[in-house]
């Protein structure tokens, strides 16, 4: 598990956004959302869409775990 999306889950809480609302807003499949829930790799275009949605940097939604 080289990456963690815990920052994203906290951001969703802060924005009072459900995972379903988030999935629909970003335009990702339930499969991609599940991969993120398991801290697996997702495509860079998904990360780009997330950053555009929240007007943030990629490090605001994920972190590299050594």
N, C-alpha and C positions, 0 to 999 in steps of 0.2 A: 504494500500500500504506500506508494511513493507520494501520493497527493491526498489532501483532506479537503472536503467541501464544508467543513463545520462553519466557516465564516459565512458561506452562502446561507446555511440554515438559520444562523443568527440574524442575518440581514432580512430574511423572509419574516422572521418573528418581529423584528423592529419595524418592518413595513406593513405588518398585520396582513400578510399575504399567505394564502394557503398554497400547498404544493401544486394543487390542481390549477389555481389561478396563475401561478408562476409558469407551469408547463404550457398553459394556453397562451400566455403573454409572450413567451420566448419562442413558442412554436416547436417544441420538442416532443418526442414520443414518450409514452410511459416507460418504454425500455431504456431510453437515455436517462430519464429521471431515476430509474432503479439503479443504473450503473453509477450514477452520482451518489446515490444512497449507500452504495458499496465501496465508495471511494475509488472507482475504476476510471480509466482514461475515457475522455470524451473528445469529440472533434473540436478543433480550434474555432470553427465557425459557431459552434454552440457557445463557447466561452465569449466570443465576440458579441453575440446577440444578448447574452446576459449582461455584459458590461455596458452595452448600449441602453438596455432597459433601465438599469440602475444608475447610469452615468457615473461609472466607477472604473477602477483599474482591476486587472485580473487578480492581483494580490488581495483585493478586497473580498473576493469570493472563494479563493482557494489558496492553499499553501503547500509547499513542498515539504515532505517529512523525510528526514534523513534516516 
